[in-house]
Amino acid sequence: MVAIIVKVILTALIVVAIGELGKRSTFAGALLASLPLTSLLALIWLYRDTGDSLQAAQMARSIFWLVLPSLLFFLV
C-alpha cells in the first residue's frame, strides 16, 4: 500500500511541476513534459514489482511502437 501511495505522489509531483514550470516558461514546461519520465517510471515500477526483465523489455518495445502513432496528435 505504501508503494502505491509513493507512486501516486511522485507522479502527481511530476505533473504539477510541468504545469508550474509551463506557467513561467512554455519551452521549459514542454521540455520537461517531453522527457519520457512516465515511461521510465512505469518500467522501473514494473520491474521492481515483478522482477521480470522480459516483461519490462516487452513494455519498452510496446512504448516505442506506440510513440509513432501518438505523434499524430500533435499534427492535429
C-alpha positions as CSV (number, residue, x, y, z in Angstrom):
1,M,0.0,0.0,0.0
2,V,2.9,2.4,0.8
3,A,4.4,1.7,-2.6
4,I,1.2,2.7,-4.4
5,I,1.0,5.9,-2.4
6,V,4.6,6.8,-3.2
7,K,4.0,6.1,-6.9
8,V,0.9,8.4,-6.9
9,I,2.7,11.2,-5.1
10,L,5.7,11.0,-7.3
11,T,3.6,11.0,-10.5
12,A,1.5,13.9,-9.2
13,L,4.6,15.9,-8.3
14,I,5.9,15.5,-11.9
15,V,2.6,16.6,-13.4
16,V,2.4,19.6,-11.1
17,A,6.0,20.5,-11.8
18,I,5.3,20.5,-15.5
19,G,2.3,22.7,-15.0
20,E,4.0,25.2,-12.8
21,L,7.1,25.3,-15.0
22,G,4.9,25.8,-18.0
23,K,3.4,29.0,-16.4
24,R,6.9,30.5,-16.2
25,S,8.3,29.2,-19.4
26,T,6.4,27.3,-22.0
27,F,9.6,26.0,-23.5
28,A,10.9,24.6,-20.2
29,G,7.5,23.1,-19.4
30,A,7.4,21.5,-22.8
31,L,11.0,20.2,-22.3
32,L,10.1,18.6,-19.0
33,A,6.8,17.1,-20.5
34,S,8.7,15.7,-23.5
35,L,11.0,13.7,-21.4
36,P,9.9,10.1,-21.1
37,L,9.6,10.3,-17.4
38,T,6.4,8.4,-17.1
39,S,7.6,5.6,-19.3
40,L,10.8,5.3,-17.3
41,L,8.9,5.3,-14.0
42,A,6.5,2.7,-15.3
43,L,9.3,0.5,-16.4
44,I,11.1,0.9,-13.1
45,W,8.0,0.1,-11.1
46,L,7.1,-2.8,-13.3
47,Y,10.5,-4.4,-12.9
48,R,10.6,-3.6,-9.2
49,D,7.1,-5.2,-8.7
50,T,7.6,-8.2,-10.9
51,G,11.3,-8.7,-11.1
52,D,10.7,-9.8,-14.7
53,S,13.1,-8.1,-17.1
54,L,11.4,-9.8,-20.2
55,Q,8.1,-8.2,-19.3
56,A,9.8,-4.8,-18.8
57,A,11.5,-5.2,-22.2
58,Q,8.3,-6.1,-23.9
59,M,6.6,-3.0,-22.4
60,A,9.5,-0.8,-23.5
61,R,9.2,-2.2,-27.0
62,S,5.4,-1.5,-27.0
63,I,6.0,2.0,-25.8
64,F,8.5,2.6,-28.6
65,W,6.0,1.5,-31.3
66,L,3.1,3.4,-29.7
67,V,5.0,6.7,-29.7
68,L,4.9,6.9,-33.5
69,P,1.1,6.9,-33.8
70,S,0.8,9.3,-30.8
71,L,2.8,11.9,-32.7
72,L,-0.2,12.3,-35.0
73,F,-1.9,14.0,-32.0
74,F,0.5,17.0,-32.3
75,L,-0.3,17.4,-36.0
76,V,-4.0,17.9,-35.2
